Every structure is written in C-alpha cells, then in structure tokens.
Amino acid sequence: MISIDYDKISEIAEILKSINIPVDNFTNPTFFPPIHYSEEEVSRFFLFIVAVDHRTGTYDDPFEGYVDGMYLKGSDLLYHLAVKRFLENTDYFSPDQLINITTRDISEWFSVNKPRRKVVSDPSTRAHLIRDIASKLIKIYEGKVMNIINLSGGYLYKSNGTGFIDQLKAFIAYSDPVEKKPLLLAKFLERRGIIKVKDQENINVPVDNHLMRIAVRLGIVKPTETILKYFKFWDEEVDRELDILFRLVARRAYSRLATKASISPFLLDDFLWKLGRERCKFNSPLCKENDSDTVKNDCPFIETCEQYVKRKTIILNEHKFMKTLYY
C-alpha cells in the first residue's frame, strides 16, 4: 500500500550531512515565553498551546492577519497570540483558570481584525481540549505539569506507563496514535532544558501534513498505484485509519533518515517543517531560486527529489484529511 525506499533515504541522508541546521531554543518572545520564567510556567504554556496547534484554518481560507505590526499566519499567529496573553498574565495559563474556558473565550483570544476579521477554526473543539487538560491536571497531577515530567524520570516511554508520552495520552489533545503533538511538546521542552530525554532512541519526528508532503515528494515513501490517487488528487478524503497508516510509515522513514544522517529527529523536524512551509508548499513547490523572489537558494534536495523530475506532469501533495485535531 505504501512502502519505504531505503535507497532513497540513503541519498537524502548524504545531502543532510552537509547542511548546517541551526538549533532553535524556542525563546523568541514573539512566539514563546522568554527564558526568565519558571519551568512550571513555561511547561504550562507549551502543554496548553501545543494541544490546540492543529488546522488553524483551511487551505483556501487560512488563519492570518496583522497583529502588533506583523502579518502572521497559521501556527505563527496562534503562538504569537498565545505568548502575548502569557506575557500579560502568566496566571491565565493556570489549570484553575483554563478549566472554565469557553468557545467565546477562544474566539476572542485567537482572532485578528486586519485586514478582515479572522478567527481560528473550530474554537469549540479547542476550548474542549483545553478544559480536558486543565481538569485532568488538577485531578491527577495536583495542577502541575512538572509532576508529569518528574514522574517520567526523563523517559518518553516506560514499561509501567509513566513515560512522558505515555502520560500525555490521557489527554484528548495528545491521543494521536502517531504522536505528532506529544513529540512536538517533547521537542519544545527538551530545547528549553525542562526535560532531558534519556531514551533518545525513542525520539521520532512529529509527522504532520508538511512532513507527509515532503516524504512522498522526495520519494522516501512510495504509495502503490491503488492509493496514489490520494496524493495526486484532492477530490477524495481518506479515513482516520489510512491517515494513521500513512503517517506511521512516514515516521518510520524519517527515523531511518535521521539515523543515516546522524541527526536528531527533533532537529530534522525543525529543518523539514520550515522547508514544507516556505518552499515545498501545497500544490506549488518552489524548487528553484527563480520560482519566487522570496526564495534565496535552490532546494538542497533538487538533484535527488523525485517530485522535481515529475513536477511538469504531476504534483504530489499530502493526502487529504481535514477533520483532525491531531495535526
């Protein structure tokens, strides 16, 4: 149905070895809490905001607009509005406060008015996800995220179920079988020095739509003819099981790629996610420098990317799966 091309992974890995990927410590105050806040305050911010970091808009109606003199869209806008509230009052991220958050609260919080009124998609689901976390934090962990981290002992998974990701699965927002949000949260907290992952072998890339799109375009995962239609055309949406299957295969492929390139999967995710948003875009990959005035260099994978060779006759995208809270 969908397979991994290990030879292609080896080709891509050799290219990755020559790329110097900068390490983001996620302290930019435009999007994240500055460094002088406590571990509990920072952990709360990331736990609650990663929980609602999914499908902020649609492909034909993105969540975007002007705020504080900047034009932001998608997750950039989400995180900026979140950290703005955090800097105004860190207590707002207390589970005692967020347990009562409403759909209206979300609509007012995650919205912009310029150039026109835009509200983050499905605010009722986001409010529900936040209330679920707040309630369980209070009931199970005395309202403290650090209790989850301390109980994990720095392990993502433990045989007794007390690993960091093991525990996160109690929250609806973090229930994705492919663990996109749990892995993203772990990446944020590791970079901030709040969690020191001991089972490094269990770190994986958090696979979302951007990384799925890149995987099929590079050719490290290959759909068979019977399911290629899901990546060529967007007139049919896959079901939940196929979405999980496709992303699990991509996650395994990226795990092998990270190993072959001797790079942390979290750092690989930084590079690929940025590539997906800025260059390897939906429907319009910017492969060469002259494709856009905003692109400074050719894609580093241009010589080996299977999509680049086929781009004039076929454009592959990620599969269509819109109604998700996973990514």
C-alpha positions, 0 to 999 in steps of 0.5 A, spaced: 500 500 500 505 504 501 512 502 502 519 505 504 525 506 499 531 505 503 535 507 497 532 513 497 533 515 504 540 513 503 541 519 498 537 524 502 541 522 508 548 524 504 545 531 502 543 532 510 550 531 512 552 537 509 547 542 511 548 546 517 541 546 521 541 551 526 538 549 533 532 553 535 531 554 543 524 556 542 525 563 546 523 568 541 518 572 545 514 573 539 512 566 539 514 563 546 515 565 553 522 568 554 527 564 558 526 568 565 520 564 567 519 558 571 519 551 568 512 550 571 510 556 567 513 555 561 511 547 561 504 550 562 504 554 556 507 549 551 502 543 554 496 548 553 498 551 546 501 545 543 494 541 544 490 546 540 496 547 534 492 543 529 488 546 522 488 553 524 484 554 518 483 551 511 487 551 505 483 556 501 481 560 507 487 560 512 488 563 519 492 570 518 492 577 519 496 583 522 497 583 529 502 588 533 505 590 526 506 583 523 502 579 518 502 572 521 499 566 519 497 559 521 501 556 527 505 563 527 499 567 529 496 562 534 503 562 538 504 569 537 497 570 540 498 565 545 505 568 548 502 575 548 496 573 553 502 569 557 506 575 557 500 579 560 498 574 565 502 568 566 496 566 571 491 565 565 495 559 563 493 556 570 489 549 570 484 553 575 483 558 570 483 554 563 478 549 566 472 554 565 474 556 558 469 557 553 468 557 545 467 565 546 473 565 550 477 562 544 474 566 539 476 572 542 483 570 544 485 567 537 482 572 532 485 578 528 481 584 525 486 586 519 485 586 514 478 582 515 476 579 521 479 572 522 478 567 527 481 560 528 477 554 526 473 550 530 474 554 537 469 549 540 473 543 539 479 547 542 476 550 548 474 542 549 481 540 549 483 545 553 478 544 559 480 536 558 487 538 560 486 543 565 481 538 569 485 532 568 491 536 571 488 538 577 485 531 578 491 527 577 497 531 577 495 536 583 495 542 577 502 541 575 505 539 569 512 538 572 509 532 576 508 529 569 515 530 567 518 528 574 514 522 574 517 520 567 524 520 570 526 523 563 523 517 559 518 518 553 516 511 554 516 506 560 514 499 561 509 501 567 506 507 563 509 513 566 513 515 560 512 522 558 508 520 552 505 515 555 502 520 560 500 525 555 495 520 552 490 521 557 489 527 554 484 528 548 489 533 545 495 528 545 491 521 543 494 521 536 496 514 535 502 517 531 504 522 536 505 528 532 503 533 538 506 529 544 513 529 540 512 536 538 511 538 546 517 533 547 521 537 542 519 544 545 521 542 552 527 538 551 530 545 547 528 549 553 532 544 558 525 542 562 526 535 560 532 531 558 530 525 554 534 519 556 531 514 551 533 518 545 532 512 541 525 513 542 525 520 539 521 520 532 519 526 528 512 529 529 509 527 522 504 532 520 501 534 513 508 538 511 512 532 513 507 527 509 508 532 503 515 532 503 516 524 504 512 522 498 515 528 494 522 526 495 520 519 494 522 516 501 515 513 501 512 510 495 504 509 495 502 503 490 498 505 484 491 503 488 492 509 493 496 514 489 490 517 487 490 520 494 496 524 493 495 526 486 488 528 487 484 532 492 477 530 490 477 524 495 478 524 503 481 518 506 479 515 513 482 516 520 485 509 519 489 510 512 491 517 515 494 513 521 497 508 516 500 513 512 503 517 517 506 511 521 510 509 515 512 516 514 515 516 521 518 510 520 522 513 514 524 519 517 527 515 523 531 511 518 533 518 515 535 521 521 539 515 523 543 515 516 544 522 517 546 522 524 541 527 526 536 528 531 529 527 529 527 533 533 532 537 529 530 534 522 523 536 524 525 543 525 529 543 518 523 539 514 517 543 517 520 550 515 522 547 508 514 544 507 512 551 509 516 556 505 518 552 499 515 545 498 508 548 499 501 545 497 500 544 490 506 549 488 513 547 490 518 552 489 524 548 487 528 553 484 531 560 486 527 563 480 520 560 482 519 566 487 523 572 489 522 570 496 526 564 495 534 565 496 537 558 494 535 552 490 532 546 494 538 542 497 534 536 495 533 538 487 538 533 484 535 527 488 527 529 489 523 525 485 517 530 485 522 535 481 523 530 475 515 529 475 513 536 477 511 538 469 506 532 469 504 531 476 504 534 483 504 530 489 501 533 495 499 530 502 493 526 502 487 529 504 484 529 511 481 535 514 477 533 520 483 532 525 485 535 531 491 531 531 495 535 526 
